[in-house]
Amino acid sequence: MSSAFASIMQGLTEAVEFSKGKSGRAVVHEFGPLDVKAIRARVGMSQNEFASAFGISVSTLRHWERGDRTPQGPALVLLNVVAREPAAVLRALGSG
């Protein structure tokens, strides 16, 4: 059995156990609600600048800021990282 297969099998086993309510070794990251407008204000960017810098449509950003919609999945993760380390994210994206 290759090491890649073993790693995939371990991940699947952990996922199945987690889905059955057994936390085991699975790492779960949970993010609370975000104030997207406050994050943008702390970074000191306009809506257009923020959307452009982080690859978000201005329309989506406005919906998040108004509370019509909430960020999900990768966008939620990105915003949490931006909230904690905006300069690092900007450096990594080549925007800062």
C-alpha positions as CSV (number, residue, x, y, z in Angstrom):
1,M,0.0,0.0,0.0
2,S,1.5,3.3,-1.0
3,S,1.9,6.1,1.5
4,A,-0.5,8.3,-0.5
5,F,-3.2,5.6,-0.3
6,A,-2.5,5.1,3.4
7,S,-2.9,8.8,4.0
8,I,-6.1,9.0,2.0
9,M,-7.5,5.9,3.8
10,Q,-6.6,7.4,7.2
11,G,-8.4,10.7,6.3
12,L,-11.5,8.8,5.1
13,T,-11.5,6.7,8.3
14,E,-11.3,9.8,10.4
15,A,-14.1,11.5,8.4
16,V,-16.4,8.5,8.8
17,E,-15.7,8.4,12.5
18,F,-16.3,12.1,12.9
19,S,-19.6,11.8,11.0
20,K,-20.7,9.1,13.5
21,G,-20.0,11.6,16.4
22,K,-16.6,10.2,17.4
23,S,-14.2,13.1,17.3
24,G,-11.0,11.0,17.5
25,R,-8.1,12.6,15.7
26,A,-10.2,14.7,13.3
27,V,-9.3,18.4,13.5
28,V,-12.4,20.6,13.1
29,H,-12.2,24.4,12.6
30,E,-15.2,26.3,13.5
31,F,-15.7,30.0,12.7
32,G,-18.2,32.3,14.3
33,P,-20.1,35.1,12.7
34,L,-18.0,37.9,11.2
35,D,-18.5,41.7,10.9
36,V,-17.2,42.0,7.3
37,K,-17.6,45.8,7.3
38,A,-15.5,46.1,10.4
39,I,-12.8,43.8,8.9
40,R,-12.7,46.0,5.8
41,A,-12.6,49.2,7.9
42,R,-9.6,47.8,10.0
43,V,-7.8,47.1,6.8
44,G,-8.5,50.7,5.7
45,M,-9.9,49.9,2.2
46,S,-12.9,51.0,0.2
47,Q,-15.3,48.3,-0.9
48,N,-13.8,48.3,-4.4
49,E,-10.3,48.0,-3.0
50,F,-11.1,45.2,-0.6
51,A,-13.1,43.3,-3.2
52,S,-10.3,43.6,-5.7
53,A,-7.5,42.7,-3.2
54,F,-9.2,39.6,-2.0
55,G,-10.9,38.3,-5.2
56,I,-14.5,39.0,-4.0
57,S,-17.1,40.6,-6.2
58,V,-18.2,44.1,-4.9
59,S,-21.8,42.9,-5.1
60,T,-21.1,39.9,-2.8
61,L,-19.1,42.1,-0.4
62,R,-22.0,44.5,-0.2
63,H,-24.4,41.7,0.6
64,W,-22.1,40.5,3.4
65,E,-21.8,43.9,4.8
66,R,-25.6,44.5,4.8
67,G,-26.2,41.1,6.3
68,D,-28.3,39.8,3.4
69,R,-25.9,36.9,3.0
70,T,-23.1,35.4,5.1
71,P,-19.7,34.2,3.8
72,Q,-19.4,30.4,3.5
73,G,-16.6,27.9,2.9
74,P,-13.3,29.3,1.6
75,A,-14.5,32.9,1.7
76,L,-15.3,32.5,5.4
77,V,-11.8,31.1,6.0
78,L,-10.2,33.9,4.0
79,L,-12.1,36.6,5.9
80,N,-11.1,35.0,9.3
81,V,-7.5,35.1,8.2
82,V,-7.8,38.6,6.9
83,A,-9.4,39.6,10.3
84,R,-6.4,38.3,12.2
85,E,-3.4,38.8,9.8
86,P,-4.4,41.3,7.0
87,A,-0.8,42.3,6.2
88,A,0.3,38.7,5.8
89,V,-2.6,37.9,3.4
90,L,-1.8,41.0,1.4
91,R,1.9,40.1,1.2
92,A,1.0,36.5,0.2
93,L,-1.3,37.8,-2.5
94,G,1.3,40.3,-3.7
95,S,-0.9,43.3,-2.9
96,G,1.0,44.6,0.1
